[in-house]
């Protein structure tokens, strides 16, 4: 299984979440927002300067900074 970070997905691409890196408050917040292993997440688009990036997961959209998205490992769908 080859994984990439969530920040590597391009607009329209999707992946299944494999893991969240770290064991701190940021990792906990990402999981509270629905980014949990096994969930499908799709990159929707990004701000004109590239940050933040908008994703769709469990039926809603959320925006993450690229530094946060780099902590989420996904397997391309």
N, C-alpha and C positions, 0 to 999 in steps of 0.2 A: 504494500500500500504506500503510495507516494502522497505526501501531504504538502500543502502550501499554507501560507498565512492568508487570512481573510483579506488583508490589504492587497494581495496579488490578484484577486478576482477582477475581471473587467466588467463593464456595464453589460447586464443581461446574463452573465455567467452565474452559476449556482454551485454550491458545495454542501456537503454534509459535515457538520461540526464533529471533530474528533476529540479535541481537548482545548482547555483554556490554560495558558502558561502562567505560572505564578501562584502564590498562595497569600495574596494580600487583599486589601479592600477593593482595588480595581478589579481583580479577578472575580471577587464576590459580586461586585456591581454588574459586571458583564453577564454573569449567570442569572442574576435577578432580572435582567432585561430580556431573558429568554434564550440567551446564547448558551445552550447546554448540549452536551454530546448527543448525537443522534438527530438533531434538528436540521432541517434544510434551510439554508440561508442564501439569498440572492442579492447580488450587487445591483442597485437600481441606478445610481448616478452619483456625481460628485459636484462640489461647489466649483465655480470657475477657476479658482487657484489650486484645486485639487484636495482641499481639506476643509470641512469634513466630508465624509463619504456616507451615502445613504444606502441602507440595507433593508431587506424585507425578511422577517423571520416570524414564525407562528402567527401570521395574519396581520401583522402591523409593521410599520416602517420606523427605523431608528437611525440616527446619525451618530457616527463615531469618528473620532480623530484617527488618523492613520496609525499613530503610535499605539492606540488602544487596539485597533484591528490587527496589528501585528502579533498580538498575544493570543489570537484565536487561530487554531490549526484546523484546516478543513481538507476534505478529500473531494475533488471535483466530481460533480454529478454528471 
